[in-house]
Amino acid sequence: MKYNKTITLKNGMECCLRNGIESDGQAVLENFNLTHAQTDYLLSYPDENSFDAAQESQFLKEKSESENEIEIIALVDGVVAGTAGIEAVGSKDKVKHRAEFGISIAKEFWGLGIGRALMDACIECARSAGYVQLELTVVSGNERAISMYEKVGFVEYGRNPKGFHSRTAGYQEVVYMRLEL
């Protein structure tokens, strides 16, 4: 699956949204470690990342060659500002209509419209891949993200009061959301 689009951010800067490719491995790995250190709302901590740059490059290569999965990077002045992707829930007949959505943006780029643009790109890609449902999980305290998801039509379908256990905040409630495509 391929994606490439340039957008203008709220601050007037240009941002290129495109497939992450093999040569982006080191930069995407650095962005992953940065974003996962900047917020307590993501699934893991930087020290839990089992990928090195070569493995990240391989992951990006596989996604760029996939017909139904993608990892999109947001580049601002050559810097990876964020990433987002869709991944199949599974290949079995009963679940192959579903995909999972994930996103992270470096803190210095929050509030510029990158998150919304990445989300819109992933929704477009999920539709073109033939998915019927896009799913995500979000920490209930992440009100900005929940608001953004709701604006495009995601609806809550459940909660897990002890979905995450934060090293600093203790248990965090996780909200399950879905979008019919």
Secondary structure, 3 states (H helix, E strand, C coil): CCCEEEEECCCCCEEEEEECCHHHHHHHHHHHHHHHHHCCCCCCCHHHCCCCHHHHHHHHHHHHHCCCCEEEEEEECCEEEEEEEEEECCCCCCCCCEEEEEEEECHHHCCCCHHHHHHHHHHHHHHHCCCCEEEEEEECCCHHHHHHHHHCCCEEEEEEEEEEEECCCEEEEEEEEEEEC
